[in-house]
Amino acid sequence: MADIFRQYGPSYRAAHRLPLQQLRTMRAIEICRTAELGGHVDECEDCGHLKISYNSCRNRHCPKCQFLKKEKWIEARERELLPIAYFHVVFTLPEELNPVALRNREVFYNLLFKAATETLTQLAHERLGVQIGCTILLHTWGQNLLTHPHLHCIVSGGGLSGDTWVHAKRRFLFPGKVLSRLFRGKLLSYLKKAYEGGNLQGVDQFTALLNGLYSKEWVVYAKPPFNGPETVLAYLGRYTHRIAITNHRIKSMEEGKVFFSWKDYADGNRKKTMPLDVFEFIRRFLLHVLPPGFVKIRHVGFLSNRNRKAALEICRAALGAAQPEAASPETWQAVLLRITGIDVSRCPLCQGTMQRKQLYRGPP
């Protein structure tokens, strides 16, 4: 991705007027782990080998900068898992709403979260009489990099009723049609209020659009429960810090075209290679740059940030589960060693000890 931006980014920016956040994202990816961001020089005490390490950009849309952040986040979630069933619910949208989402990203995505959150919590209260806990993840893309906003939800199989735990007994938690119709009504109602309040831009024939969407069945996937906590963690590892496209999916760049792998769900999930003009590829990637400060992973119910610790203690007490030990603070070097086996304090040539020799701050 960085190579594409370095080679074609200047000409793309010259030909297109881009929002500041997209400009910042492109620039961050271009200079990630280069001398532009500075770095440090380590020297082996035994053989004198020098190793230069440049700093990363830490941009959340950068393909290079998500690994350690994702692993630390997943380990924090692992300590929050309860000995219960967890369900996977996916809220998808009719494609007619894609233009509305593109022109009103922050407003639209916030309303999407709100409608899905209220759908899950309302059904949990009405059908189970409980407060559930769920983690909700926003993805805005499809495999072809076009706009496809949807939410992945990991939902507790039951919840708290006072200080008592009530287990969900259904195989699919809530009926799919009940989920989809309640979600449809909530989201369209919120979009209508936003439009009437002047908070939606660039929407033509809005009333006709709403009428068509009310009469259409929406798709909400309510899947069977995960097969244990290990499956939940594997799922989190795949989905939480995913970006629109990773470097390993980009196969080549030739004669002004980018070739990348994708899975065609309309053709039996067959894996294919898609060629795109490089400008079109950049355009599609930038469609998924989120507004600054936008939170794309949110926690609901007894997992909400405000009261998570106390609520989880009540959950474990109700379930007769042991409280987890507090996590010990670790450096990023220790985390990398534990997860990958890579010890950056050792010389890659002789396994001697690497010592910091010099800091490099990059150009002024």
N, C-alpha and C positions, 0 to 999 in steps of 0.2 A: 504494500500500500504506500509506503514511504517513497519507494522508487517511482511509482506512478505520479505522486504529487510533486516530487522534485523535478521530474522531467516535463510534466504537462501542467502543473499547478499555475505557474506564472501566466501562461497563455490562456488558461481557463479563467483565471481571475480578471485578466484584461478584457475578456469577451463577455463576462457576466458580472452583474452587480449583486454582490453577496451580502447577507447579514453578517454582522460582526462576529457572532458565535461560530458561523461556518468558516470565516476567515481565520479565526483563532485556532479552530480545530485543524484545518489544513496546515497551518504554520507549525503547530505543535507536532503533528505526525511527521512533517518534513524534517524537522531538526531533532527528533527523538533519538537519543543515544548517539549524538554527534558532538564534535568539539564545540558547536554552537551553544550547548547547554552546560559546558564545563564538565569536570569529572575529577578523577584522581589517578595517580600513578602508584602502583605497588611494586615492591622489589623483593625478590627471594633472598633471605638471609644466607642461604647455602650456595646457590649457583649464580646469583645475580640477575636472574631473569626478570625483565620488566614487563608489567602488564598495565595497559591503559584501559580504564573503564570510564565510559561517558555516562552522564546522568540521563535518566528517562524523563519524558515530558509529563507523565502522570495524567494525561488527558483520558477521560473515561471512554472516548471513542477510538483510542489508539489500539491497534491489534497487539502491540508489544507490552502494554502496561497493565494488563488485567490479572496476570497469573497469581502473584503473591497476594494481591488484594482479595481476589476471589477465594483463595485457600484459607486466609485468615477469617474471612466472613463466614465461610462454610463451617469452620471449626467452632465459631461462636454459636452458630445455629445448632450444631451437634449437641452442645451442652444444654440446649433448650428443648430437645426432643423428649416426648413423653412416651411411656409404654402403652400406646394406643394405636388405632388405625388412623392413617392419614389418607385424604382423598385429593385427587387432582381434578380441578375444574378449570375449563378454558372458555373465556368469553370472547367470541368473535363478533365481527360487525359486517353488515351488508356493504358491498363495495361502493354503493351510492354515497356513503358517508366519507369516503376517502378524500374527496376534494375539500369537504368541510374541515376535516382533520388537518390537512396540509396547510390551509390558510389560517387556522386558529389553533396552533399546536398546543400551547400551554392551557388555554381555556378548555379545549376539547379533551385533552388527556386527563386533566383534573376531573372533569365531569364523568369521564369513563371510569376512573377509579371510584368516584363517589357512587355512581349507579351500581357498580359491581359489589362494592363494600356493603351498601345498604341492602342489596338483594340477598347476600349471604347471611348477614346478621338478622335480617327480618325473618327469613325462613327458619333460621336456627331458633329464634325466639318463639315463633308461632308453632313450629312442628315438634321441637324438642324441649322448649322452655329453658334454653341455656344460652350462655355467652360462649361463642366459639373463639378459636384463635386461628388466624390465617396469615400467610405471607403472600403478597400479590406482586407479580413482576410484569412490567410493561415491555412488550416487544412491538416495534412499529413496522417491521419488514416481513416480506415473504422471501422465499428462496431465490427469486429472481431480482431481489433488491427493490422491487416496487413497494408502494405503501400498502401495508396490511396490518393496521393496529389491532392488537389482541392482548388479553391478559391471561397469564398463567397463575393459578391460585393453588396453594397447598393448604388444605383445610383440615382442621382437627376433626376426627371422627367422634364427635360429641363435644361436651363442654361443661362449664360450671353452672350449677344451679345453687346459688348461695355458696356453701362450702362443700357441696356434694358433686361428684362427677357423674354425669349421665352419658352413657355410651350411645352412639348412633347405631341403629340396628339394620338400616337399609344397606343394600350392597352398593348403591349409587348415591348415597347420602340424601339427595333431593331429586325428584323427578325432573328430567331434562326439560320438558315443556313448561313446567312451572317455573323453573329457573329462567328460561329464555324469555317467557312472556312478561314476567315481573321485571327483568332487566331491561327489556325493550321499552316497557312503559316508563320506567324511571329515567332512562337516558334520554328518550325523546321529550319527556316533560322538561328535563333540565335544559336541553338544547333549545326548546321553544322559549323558555324564560330568558335564556342568554340572548337569543335573537331579538326578542321583544325589548330587552334592556340595552340593545345596541352593542353587545359584546361579541357578536359573531360577524366577521367581515367576509365580503366576497361571496355571499350565498345568494343565488338566484332562485326564484320560484320556491321559496322555502316551504310554504304551505302545501304545495303539491308534493314536494319531497317528503314531508312528514306523513301526509296521507298515504303515500305509496309504501312507506316504511312501516306504518302501523298495520297494514294489511299483509305484510310479508312475515313468514316464519323466520326467526333468527336462530342461529346455531350456537348453542352452549353445550360443550362437551362435559358431561359429568361421568368421570371414569371410575372403574372399580378401585378399591383402596390399594395403596402401595403394598408391596410384599416386604414389610418390615422397615426399620429405620435405615438400613443400609441402602435400600432402594430410594428412599427419600433423599439421602445425601448424594447419591449418584445423580439423581435428577437435578438437585441444586447445583452440582458441579457443572452440569451441561448448560443450564439455563440462566443462572443469576447474572453473571457479568458478561454475558454474550453481547457482541456488537453485531452490526449489520452483516459484516463479512470478515472472516479471519484470513490471515495470510496463506494458510495451507489450502484454502479453496481457490486462490488465484493461481492458475496454472502457468500463464505466460502473458507477455505483452509484445505484440508483433505488429509492425506497420500500422500503428495508430489504433490498434484494437486490443482489448483486454479479454482474455479467455479465462472463465472461471467455472467451477463445478457447481451444479445445483441439482436438487431433487424435484422432479416433476410429479407433484401429487395427483395431477389430473391424468397421469399416464402410469398408474400403478406404482408410484414412488420410484420410478426409474431414475438412476443417476445419469445426468447428461452434462455436456459442456456448452456453455453459452458464450458466444462472441458478442462483444459490445464495442461500439465506438468509444474511445477513451473518454471523450467529453460526456457521453451519455452515462458511462460507468461512474464518473465522478459525480455527475448530477444525482444519480440514484443513491450513491453513498451519502451524499450531503442531505438527502431527504430525511435521514434518521439522526441527524445531530439535534439533540434535545435542547430546549431553552436553558439558559444558564441557571444553575441552582435547582433545576427540576429533579424531584426525587422519583426515581423509576422503580424502586423496591420499597414497598410499604407494608406495615404490619398492623393487624386489626384485632380487636377484641382483647383477650388476655395476653396477646403478644404485642400490643401497642407499646410504643416506647415509653409512654408516660408511667405505666404501672406494671411493666413486664416482670420485673424481679419479684415483686410481692405476689403477683397473680400466679406466677409459676410455682412459687412455694406452696400456695394454697392448692394448686392442681396436683402437685406431687404428694402432698399430705392426703388429699382425697383419694388418690390412686394407690397410696401405700408405697410410693416410689422413693428411692434415696435421693437426697439433694446432691448435685454434682459438686466436685471440688472446684475451688476457685482456680482460674487459669493463671499460670505464672507468666509474667511478662517475658517476651522473647524479642531478640533483635531480628531484623529481616534475614541476616546471614544464618542464624540458627533455624529459622523457619524453612529457609531454602534447603539447608542440609537435611533436616528431618523429613521433608517431603520428597526431595529429589535425590538425596545422597550427594549433592554437589557441595563441596567444601571450598568456598572462595578464599579461605585463609591458607590453603595449601597451594604450593607451586604446581602448575600443570605439567611441568617437566620432571622435577625431582621429588615432589611431595614435601619439599621444605616449607618453612613458614614464610608467608608473605607479610611484609610490613609496609604500612603507608609511608610513601616517600615524599609525595608532593600533591598538593591540591591544585586543580586547574579550574579557574573560574570562567573561562570562555571569554570571547571578545566583549568589550564594554558596549 
